[in-house]
């Protein structure tokens, strides 16, 4: 199928899974024309459809509970149950059971498509693999004020000021979530908040079109935010024609080697979470202020390995399979996928 046919089919399917905000889908389609990096972020459904045929030698690898929509900007910060500031993968909407190399290939592909790359593509792929091997050996979360303080310039960029965050919050338009979603948002707030207003929020790339409801509360001198975003089955199962099963979202987000966000939860097919100036997705790929260096890619590979190692078949099986892979396999697969993404991007843009 052509990309446009797949896009139409996915949009039609999405409308059967949740209420779709049509103007946000239109905005998504416009953003997809901006550059190939944004296009990749917005089109995981197409990736899931095409990679089995484009990289058939990866499909016999051990299967893990994978991220699916793995890319350079699928990392962010949050506070764990002890208030520690954590960095790592923070979007699991597309989590599904799949061969473990696919997450690595998508991440390497997004790096190739990003600006401000400070290392060669082969070196970036090797850095990812170096970090992945290290993560399989000693999986653990990245804490920004303890073990991984060097990551703070990427997580706390000068242009990501709290004032900018709160100005954006003030601009959220008023909205009325469904009653059960409104009740759950209120229940996630302290009981003695002074006021609550409900708003709509537009964010993300691949998830554009899904409803996002936000509760903005005033409590003890400042504001608190909670978001509810519609959860739909992974596009991986859509693309492969598998029967849809229960969501893997919380299983992977709360994995054994993570320091999970205690506010993250699922109710009524919505993802509930805390929003804050220090709890957000980090933008690195487009118009980023920080150079993209090999040390950052190693950290990304490490975090991804910590996610994969938490479940079956385990770190030992993944290490054994990695040793069998030919030298340069990740760079070669990413190069092939970049060519495919650019073909689809050109079709869409023209």
C-alpha positions in Angstrom: 0.0 0.0 0.0 1.1 3.6 -0.6 1.7 5.8 2.4 -1.4 7.8 1.8 -3.5 4.6 1.7 -2.0 3.5 5.0 -2.5 6.9 6.5 -6.2 7.0 5.5 -6.7 3.4 6.8 -5.1 4.3 10.1 -7.1 7.5 10.6 -10.3 5.6 9.9 -9.3 2.9 12.4 -8.4 5.5 15.0 -11.9 7.0 14.8 -13.3 3.6 15.9 -11.1 3.5 19.0 -11.6 7.0 20.5 -13.2 10.3 19.9 -11.1 12.1 17.4 -10.4 15.8 17.4 -10.5 16.5 13.7 -8.8 19.9 13.8 -5.9 18.2 15.7 -5.6 15.6 13.0 -5.5 18.4 10.4 -2.7 20.0 12.4 -0.9 16.7 12.5 -1.1 16.3 8.7 0.4 19.8 8.3 3.2 19.1 10.8 4.1 16.0 8.9 5.1 18.2 5.9 7.6 20.2 8.0 10.5 17.8 7.9 11.3 14.0 7.8 12.1 13.9 11.6 8.6 15.2 12.5 7.1 12.9 9.9 8.8 9.9 11.5 7.4 10.8 14.9 3.9 11.2 13.6 3.7 8.0 11.6 4.5 5.0 13.8 1.6 3.1 12.2 3.5 3.2 8.9 6.8 2.1 10.5 5.0 -0.9 12.1 3.5 -1.8 8.7 6.7 -1.7 6.7 9.7 -2.7 8.9 9.0 -6.5 8.8 9.5 -6.4 5.0 12.3 -3.9 5.0 14.3 -5.5 7.7 13.3 -9.2 7.6 16.6 -10.4 9.2 15.6 -8.7 12.4 12.2 -10.4 12.8 13.6 -13.7 14.2 15.3 -11.9 17.2 14.0 -12.5 20.7 10.8 -10.8 21.4 10.4 -8.3 24.3 7.8 -5.9 25.6 9.0 -3.0 23.5 8.4 0.7 23.4 7.4 0.6 19.7 7.3 4.4 19.0 11.0 4.8 20.0 12.6 8.0 18.9 15.0 10.7 19.9 12.3 12.8 21.6 10.6 10.0 23.5 12.6 10.9 26.6 11.7 13.2 29.4 11.7 13.8 33.1 9.4 13.0 36.0 9.5 12.7 39.8 9.4 9.2 41.3 7.7 8.2 44.6 10.5 9.6 46.6 10.6 12.9 44.7 13.7 12.1 42.8 14.1 13.7 39.4 14.3 10.9 36.8 15.2 10.9 33.1 14.3 8.3 30.6 11.7 7.0 28.1 8.4 8.5 29.1 5.9 7.6 26.4 4.6 4.0 26.1 1.4 4.5 24.0 2.6 2.1 21.4 4.1 -0.6 23.6 3.7 -4.1 22.3 5.5 -7.5 22.1 8.0 -7.3 19.2 11.6 -8.3 18.3 13.9 -6.2 20.5 16.1 -4.8 17.7 13.2 -2.8 16.3 13.3 -0.2 19.1 17.0 0.2 18.5 16.5 0.7 14.8 13.8 3.3 15.2 15.9 5.2 17.7 18.9 5.1 15.3 16.7 6.2 12.4 15.4 9.2 14.3 19.0 10.2 15.2 19.9 10.1 11.5 17.0 12.4 10.7 17.7 14.9 13.4 19.7 18.2 13.0 22.7 19.2 15.1 24.2 15.7 15.1 27.8 16.0 16.5 28.9 12.5 15.5 28.8 10.4 12.4 25.9 8.1 11.8 27.9 4.9 12.3 29.4 6.3 15.5 25.9 7.2 16.8 24.7 3.7 16.1 27.7 2.2 17.9 27.1 4.5 20.9 23.5 3.3 21.1 24.7 -0.3 21.1 27.5 0.4 23.6 24.9 1.9 26.0 22.4 -1.0 25.3 25.0 -3.6 26.2 25.9 -1.7 29.4 22.2 -1.4 30.3 21.7 -5.2 29.9 24.6 -5.7 32.2 23.4 -3.4 35.0 19.9 -2.1 34.3 18.8 0.9 36.4 17.1 4.3 36.1 18.9 7.6 35.4 18.6 10.0 38.4 19.5 13.5 37.4 20.6 14.7 40.8 22.7 11.6 41.7 24.3 9.1 39.3 23.6 10.8 36.0 24.1 14.5 36.8 25.8 15.0 33.4 22.5 14.6 31.7 21.0 17.7 33.3 22.1 20.1 30.4 19.9 18.0 28.1 17.0 17.8 30.5 17.2 21.3 31.9 17.9 23.3 28.7 18.2 27.1 29.1 15.3 27.7 26.6 13.0 25.4 28.6 12.2 28.0 31.3 9.4 27.5 33.9 7.9 30.9 32.9 7.4 29.6 29.3 5.7 26.5 30.6 3.3 28.4 32.8 2.6 30.9 30.0 1.6 28.0 27.8 -0.7 26.6 30.6 -2.4 30.0 30.9 -3.3 29.8 27.2 -5.0 26.4 27.4 -8.6 26.8 26.1 -11.4 25.9 28.5 -13.0 22.6 27.8 -15.4 20.1 29.3 -14.1 16.5 29.7 -16.6 13.6 30.0 -17.9 13.4 33.6 -16.1 10.2 34.6 -12.8 11.7 33.3 -13.4 14.9 35.2 -14.1 13.0 38.4 -10.9 11.0 38.0 -8.8 14.1 37.3 -10.2 15.7 40.5 -9.6 12.6 42.5 -5.9 12.7 41.5 -5.6 16.2 43.1 -5.1 17.1 46.8 -8.5 17.2 48.5 -8.2 20.8 49.6 -7.5 22.5 46.2 -8.9 26.0 46.1 -10.1 25.9 42.5 -10.1 23.7 39.4 -10.6 24.6 35.7 -10.7 22.1 32.9 -8.9 22.7 29.6 -8.0 21.1 26.4 -4.3 20.6 25.4 -2.7 20.0 22.0 0.6 18.1 22.2 2.7 15.3 20.7 3.0 14.1 17.1 1.7 10.6 16.7 -1.0 11.1 19.3 -2.4 14.3 17.7 -6.1 13.8 17.3 -6.6 12.0 20.5 -8.4 13.9 23.2 -6.3 15.5 26.0 -8.1 16.9 29.0 -6.3 18.9 31.6 -7.3 19.9 35.2 -5.5 23.1 36.3 -5.9 23.5 40.1 -4.7 26.2 42.5 -3.3 24.8 45.8 -1.3 26.4 48.5 0.1 29.2 46.6 0.6 27.6 43.2 -0.9 25.6 40.4 -1.1 21.8 39.9 -1.8 20.1 36.6 -3.2 16.6 35.8 -3.7 15.3 32.2 -5.9 12.6 30.8 -5.0 11.4 27.3 -7.0 8.8 25.3 -5.3 5.4 25.2 -5.8 3.3 22.1 -4.3 -0.1 21.1 -0.8 0.0 19.8 -0.4 0.5 16.0 1.9 -2.5 16.1 -1.1 -4.8 16.6 -3.1 -2.8 14.0 -0.3 -3.1 11.4 0.3 -6.8 12.0 -3.4 -7.8 12.1 -3.1 -9.2 15.6 -6.1 -9.5 17.9 -6.1 -6.5 20.2 -5.3 -7.4 23.8 -5.1 -5.5 27.1 -2.8 -2.5 27.1 0.9 -3.0 28.1 1.3 0.6 29.0 1.6 0.3 32.8 3.5 -3.0 32.6 6.4 -1.3 30.7 6.1 2.1 32.5 6.4 0.4 35.9 9.0 -2.1 34.9 11.4 -3.7 37.4 14.4 -1.4 36.6 12.5 1.9 36.5 11.8 4.6 39.1 8.2 5.0 38.0 6.0 8.1 38.2 3.5 7.5 41.0 0.9 9.8 39.3 0.9 7.7 36.1 -2.2 5.5 35.8 -4.9 4.3 33.4 -8.7 4.5 33.9 -11.5 4.3 31.4 -9.1 4.0 28.5 -7.3 7.2 29.4 -3.8 7.8 30.6 -3.6 10.0 33.7 -0.4 11.8 34.7 1.1 14.8 36.4 2.3 17.7 34.3 4.8 20.2 35.6 7.7 22.4 34.5 10.1 19.7 35.7 8.1 16.8 34.4 7.9 16.9 30.7 9.1 15.5 27.4 12.4 16.8 26.2 12.7 18.2 22.7 16.1 17.5 21.1 15.5 16.6 17.5 14.0 19.8 16.0 15.3 23.3 16.8 17.2 21.9 19.8 19.7 24.0 21.7 21.9 21.2 22.8 24.3 19.3 20.5 23.5 15.6 20.0 26.6 13.8 21.2 27.6 10.2 21.5 27.4 10.2 25.3 23.7 11.1 25.1 23.0 8.2 22.7 24.8 5.8 25.0 22.5 7.0 27.8 19.5 6.4 25.6 20.6 2.9 24.7 21.2 2.2 28.4 17.7 3.2 29.3 16.2 1.2 26.5 18.1 -1.9 27.6 16.8 -1.4 31.2 13.3 -1.5 29.8 13.9 -4.6 27.7 15.7 -6.4 30.4 12.8 -6.2 32.9 10.7 -8.9 31.2 11.0 -12.1 29.2 13.3 -13.5 27.7 15.8 -11.6 30.0 19.1 -9.8 29.6 21.2 -12.9 29.0 19.2 -13.9 25.9 19.4 -10.4 24.5 23.2 -10.3 25.0 23.5 -13.7 23.3 21.6 -12.5 20.3 23.5 -9.2 20.0 26.8 -11.2 19.8 25.5 -13.0 16.8 24.6 -9.8 14.9 27.1 -8.8 12.2 29.2 -5.7 12.7 27.4 -2.6 11.5 23.9 -4.2 11.5 22.2 -1.3 13.4 23.7 1.4 11.2 22.7 -0.6 8.0 19.2 -1.1 9.2 18.7 2.5 10.2 20.1 3.6 6.8 17.5 1.5 5.0 14.7 2.8 7.2 15.7 6.4 6.6 15.4 5.8 2.9 11.9 4.4 3.3 10.8 7.2 5.6 12.1 9.8 3.2 10.2 8.1 0.3 7.0 8.3 2.3 7.7 11.8 3.4 8.3 12.9 -0.2 5.0 11.3 -1.2 3.1 13.1 1.6 4.8 16.5 1.0 4.4 16.5 -2.8 
